Amino acid sequence: MSETGGATMDHAAAKKAIEANEQVLARLPLDTTTLHALGRDLLANSPAPLAVKIVLGRRTVLLLADAGTSIDNERFLDLKINTVFNCGHSSLWWHHHLRGTGRTLADVAWADPRAVVDVGGGVPLFAQGQVVGALAVSGLPHEDDHGLIMARVRSIVEAE
C-alpha cells in the first residue's frame, strides 16, 4: 500500500480489479462496426473534450478527437498504447504495478519515458487470449479515462 493524497491506496487490489476489467475487454468484438461505434460512444459520453485512438497490431483503425483537445492528447494516446503493448496490461495496471512496488519508470530498463507512461487510459484488445491491439483515450484525469473506457465496453459486452 502507499499514500496518495493522505489516503492509503491498495495497489494490489487495484491491479486485481483491473485484471477483472481485462476479462471484460477480452469479450469485446473487434469488428470495425463495433470499434467505430465504441469510439463515437466514448466521445459522446465523456464529460470533457476527449481524444480516442484504437489500434490493431500497430495499425490505427480509429482516431477521433473533440474540439478542445490538442496535440498533447494525441501524444498521450500513443504513449498509453505503447505502454499496453510493452506490459501486456492496461496502462492503469502498469501505474498501480509501479506504485505498488515502489518503482518509477526510471527504474525499469525497457520503460523509455519518451515512449511509455504510467497513467491510466490505455487498455488492451484481445483475440484468443492474446493482446492484439489497444484502445486509448485522453482528456480526463487518468483514472477517469480508464473508467470511461470500461463503462462503455461493459455496455457493449453486456448487450451481446
VOKOLVO-368182 format. One record per residue (C-alpha): residue number from 1; x, y negated, z negated. Coordinates in pm, 1 decimal. Layout:
<sites>
[site NUM,[X,Y,Z]]
...
</sites>
This chain:
<sites>
[site 1,[0.0,0.0,0.0]]
[site 2,[109.1,-357.2,49.3]]
[site 3,[-9.3,-703.2,-33.3]]
[site 4,[-199.1,-909.1,224.4]]
[site 5,[-310.4,-1248.6,105.3]]
[site 6,[-338.8,-1132.3,-254.8]]
[site 7,[-540.4,-818.9,-168.5]]
[site 8,[-392.6,-471.5,-164.6]]
[site 9,[-402.2,-305.7,176.9]]
[site 10,[-408.5,73.3,204.4]]
[site 11,[-225.2,114.3,534.3]]
[site 12,[-251.5,495.3,530.0]]
[site 13,[-631.2,473.7,501.6]]
[site 14,[-640.4,210.6,776.5]]
[site 15,[-437.7,439.6,1004.6]]
[site 16,[-677.2,731.1,936.8]]
[site 17,[-976.2,509.8,1025.5]]
[site 18,[-805.4,401.6,1346.8]]
[site 19,[-727.3,764.5,1433.1]]
[site 20,[-1100.7,837.0,1392.9]]
[site 21,[-1166.0,547.0,1631.6]]
[site 22,[-932.4,711.9,1878.4]]
[site 23,[-1152.6,1023.1,1871.0]]
[site 24,[-1441.1,800.0,1984.1]]
[site 25,[-1217.8,647.5,2253.8]]
[site 26,[-1140.7,999.3,2379.3]]
[site 27,[-1511.1,1036.9,2469.2]]
[site 28,[-1523.2,718.2,2681.0]]
[site 29,[-1582.7,793.9,3051.0]]
[site 30,[-1303.4,646.4,3263.3]]
[site 31,[-1500.4,590.2,3581.8]]
[site 32,[-1487.2,248.9,3748.1]]
[site 33,[-1851.3,166.3,3677.6]]
[site 34,[-1815.2,232.5,3304.0]]
[site 35,[-1484.7,47.9,3268.7]]
[site 36,[-1605.0,-259.3,3457.7]]
[site 37,[-1928.4,-267.2,3257.0]]
[site 38,[-1725.1,-236.9,2936.1]]
[site 39,[-1505.0,-530.7,3036.1]]
[site 40,[-1805.0,-750.9,3109.0]]
[site 41,[-1972.2,-634.7,2786.0]]
[site 42,[-1665.4,-730.0,2582.3]]
[site 43,[-1672.4,-1083.3,2724.9]]
[site 44,[-2047.6,-1115.2,2673.7]]
[site 45,[-2030.0,-1004.6,2309.3]]
[site 46,[-1724.0,-1198.0,2199.1]]
[site 47,[-1786.0,-1490.8,1964.4]]
[site 48,[-1498.3,-1681.4,2126.8]]
[site 49,[-1326.0,-1700.9,2466.6]]
[site 50,[-1167.5,-1366.4,2543.8]]
[site 51,[-932.4,-1207.3,2795.2]]
[site 52,[-967.5,-836.3,2881.6]]
[site 53,[-734.8,-601.3,3067.9]]
[site 54,[-782.3,-233.0,3146.3]]
[site 55,[-508.7,-20.4,3298.7]]
[site 56,[-499.6,341.4,3408.1]]
[site 57,[-145.3,466.4,3436.9]]
[site 58,[26.2,134.1,3479.2]]
[site 59,[-220.7,12.6,3738.8]]
[site 60,[-457.1,-271.4,3646.1]]
[site 61,[-816.9,-174.4,3713.8]]
[site 62,[-974.6,-478.6,3547.0]]
[site 63,[-857.1,-821.9,3437.7]]
[site 64,[-1116.6,-1071.9,3317.2]]
[site 65,[-1083.8,-1395.3,3123.1]]
[site 66,[-1327.1,-1650.1,2988.7]]
[site 67,[-1273.0,-2020.6,3035.6]]
[site 68,[-1086.0,-2133.5,2727.0]]
[site 69,[-825.3,-1856.3,2739.5]]
[site 70,[-471.1,-1917.3,2860.1]]
[site 71,[-163.0,-1751.1,2999.2]]
[site 72,[-71.7,-1672.9,2636.7]]
[site 73,[-376.5,-1446.6,2613.2]]
[site 74,[-271.6,-1266.9,2929.8]]
[site 75,[79.3,-1219.6,2790.2]]
[site 76,[-65.8,-1069.4,2470.6]]
[site 77,[-274.5,-828.3,2681.3]]
[site 78,[44.0,-692.8,2838.3]]
[site 79,[225.5,-670.2,2504.2]]
[site 80,[-65.1,-480.6,2346.5]]
[site 81,[-87.2,-242.4,2643.5]]
[site 82,[287.9,-177.3,2629.6]]
[site 83,[253.6,-101.3,2259.5]]
[site 84,[-20.0,155.1,2326.0]]
[site 85,[190.1,331.8,2588.6]]
[site 86,[500.8,325.9,2367.9]]
[site 87,[347.2,450.8,2042.8]]
[site 88,[57.1,657.8,2181.7]]
[site 89,[-194.0,493.2,1948.4]]
[site 90,[-391.3,173.2,1915.7]]
[site 91,[-179.1,-134.1,1859.4]]
[site 92,[-361.6,-184.3,1525.6]]
[site 93,[-248.2,165.9,1424.7]]
[site 94,[109.8,55.9,1501.3]]
[site 95,[56.3,-258.6,1291.3]]
[site 96,[-51.6,-50.8,990.0]]
[site 97,[215.9,210.8,1050.6]]
[site 98,[490.3,-51.1,1032.1]]
[site 99,[338.5,-231.8,733.9]]
[site 100,[285.0,98.0,550.7]]
[site 101,[648.8,197.3,593.7]]
[site 102,[782.2,-147.5,505.5]]
[site 103,[929.2,-197.8,851.1]]
[site 104,[907.6,-462.7,1120.5]]
[site 105,[956.8,-448.1,1495.9]]
[site 106,[1323.1,-533.9,1438.4]]
[site 107,[1365.9,-202.9,1252.4]]
[site 108,[1251.1,12.0,1547.9]]
[site 109,[1509.0,76.9,1819.4]]
[site 110,[1263.5,102.3,2110.3]]
[site 111,[1045.1,-189.6,1997.0]]
[site 112,[1171.5,-483.8,2200.9]]
[site 113,[969.6,-781.1,2068.1]]
[site 114,[964.6,-923.5,2420.0]]
[site 115,[772.4,-613.0,2535.1]]
[site 116,[557.1,-493.7,2241.4]]
[site 117,[370.0,-637.8,1944.2]]
[site 118,[247.2,-510.0,1610.8]]
[site 119,[-101.9,-659.2,1617.6]]
[site 120,[-439.9,-508.8,1696.4]]
[site 121,[-638.4,-545.5,2016.0]]
[site 122,[-496.2,-269.6,2235.2]]
[site 123,[-642.2,81.8,2244.9]]
[site 124,[-551.9,398.7,2433.1]]
[site 125,[-767.1,554.7,2700.6]]
[site 126,[-761.7,933.5,2707.6]]
[site 127,[-811.3,1212.2,2960.1]]
[site 128,[-787.4,1569.4,2837.7]]
[site 129,[-627.0,1454.8,2512.5]]
[site 130,[-350.7,1255.5,2681.1]]
[site 131,[-306.3,878.7,2685.1]]
[site 132,[-363.1,784.5,3049.1]]
[site 133,[-440.9,416.9,3013.9]]
[site 134,[-506.8,129.5,2780.0]]
[site 135,[-760.4,-143.6,2717.8]]
[site 136,[-661.1,-470.7,2553.6]]
[site 137,[-840.8,-786.6,2451.8]]
[site 138,[-701.2,-1117.1,2329.2]]
[site 139,[-874.8,-1420.6,2189.6]]
[site 140,[-993.7,-1328.3,1839.5]]
[site 141,[-798.1,-1254.6,1523.8]]
[site 142,[-618.8,-928.0,1599.3]]
[site 143,[-831.7,-706.4,1371.6]]
[site 144,[-1145.6,-858.8,1525.2]]
[site 145,[-1007.3,-785.9,1873.4]]
[site 146,[-985.9,-418.2,1774.9]]
[site 147,[-1327.0,-423.2,1606.8]]
[site 148,[-1494.3,-573.7,1912.1]]
[site 149,[-1347.4,-306.0,2137.6]]
[site 150,[-1460.3,-26.7,1907.8]]
[site 151,[-1813.8,-166.4,1866.7]]
[site 152,[-1861.7,-189.8,2242.9]]
[site 153,[-1702.4,153.4,2310.7]]
[site 154,[-1926.4,313.1,2046.0]]
[site 155,[-2233.9,164.7,2213.5]]
[site 156,[-2132.4,329.9,2542.7]]
[site 157,[-2034.4,666.2,2392.5]]
[site 158,[-2348.4,689.0,2179.0]]
[site 159,[-2565.8,613.8,2483.3]]
[site 160,[-2414.7,909.7,2671.0]]
</sites>
